[in-house]
Amino acid sequence: MLHSSRREFLNLLATGAAFPSAFTTSASAAPAGARSPSAQPFFLTRGVVLVPDDLTLEDWPQRASRAGLTTVALHHGASPQVVADFIRSAKGQRFLERCRQLSLQVEYELHAMRELLPRSRFKDEPALFRMNDEGQRTADANLCVHSARALDIAAENALALAKTLKPTTGRYFFWGDDGCPWCRCPDCRGLSDSDQALVLANHLLRALRSLDPKAQLAHLAYANTLPPPKHIKPAPGIFLEYAPINRRYDVPYAAQRDQAHQDRLEMLDANLAVFGAQNAQVLEYWLDVSRFSHWKKPAVKLPWNGEVFAADLDTYGARGIRHVTSFAVFIDADYLARHGEPPLEEYGAKLARWRPGSSGETGKVL
């Protein structure tokens, strides 16, 4: 990994020595009846990411639990307020209670910038917002990370959201605008989009720890922030979330070497060199019906490939990544009526059974 050969690191994984007992969450608790640490699943987070509309399938928590998943996260592409309104509703409270009864963790994965820094402020305070390549301030996306006031407003609003959308794991996800550029002002232009996203994440984490002293916050490596930051270092408590949206799903990730594609495996390795693997999470699209439907309904049937999924688990597990989740958007009541059951049981079973292999290169599903 970072400090030893891959073989040595995987030997540590097999014994559990690579991950101190101090790093545990309730998501990593041993299953009932587990007799030894070696019997515990390697992947501590085994999750799905949904939008509130997917909960027209009201037994999603039961389905996740039966599949052996640990975590259900709620998402919205542009408005955390939609998720907050759902959580405050009677239906949202029933969802949380059912997850609690089933010992499922709940998280919130959000493109949050339009509410962390409301666009309505642009008229009076344009300096809070990013500058585009033409040298004009614009409210189209994100913010100016060299504006201390913009960072403080974002932190204040993140705290307000966190009081409603408080994850049961202590892991927070406040992402930048979806695939949108960051600031090009004279102060910011020397920082990549990834560096700028990390500036904001470091600032938000300091604020969140006033509310939740053990809070952790994701840095999302995705689209324009897929390359690792070069100039800004992650504060303690920042973890990598890696989301290769532009990869293929008919071929294992490790076999995708086309230099024309940005979302190659070396991008993951470059990010792990900055953030480390211990707390890193992969945010995948194996179950994301919305992606395969080009984000339009009616939804297509999920083109699931269990062999590709198993090979991908080898790829991620061999790197010491122990937190794995997938978007499962559009798997709702209408999807089941049209296409039948999704492969949720296979997804959960393979995640739960994977163990580091003895070859020093890959793992295996037992």
Beta strands, then each sheet from edge to edge (+ up, - down):
strand 1: 45-50
strand 2: 71-76
strand 3: 105-111
strand 4: 171-175
strand 5: 216-221
strand 6: 238-242
strand 7: 281-284
strand 8: 323-327
strand 9: 354-356
strand 10: 363-365
sheet 1: 1+ 2+ 3+ 4+ 5+ 6+ 7+ 8+ 1+
sheet 2: 9+ 10-
end
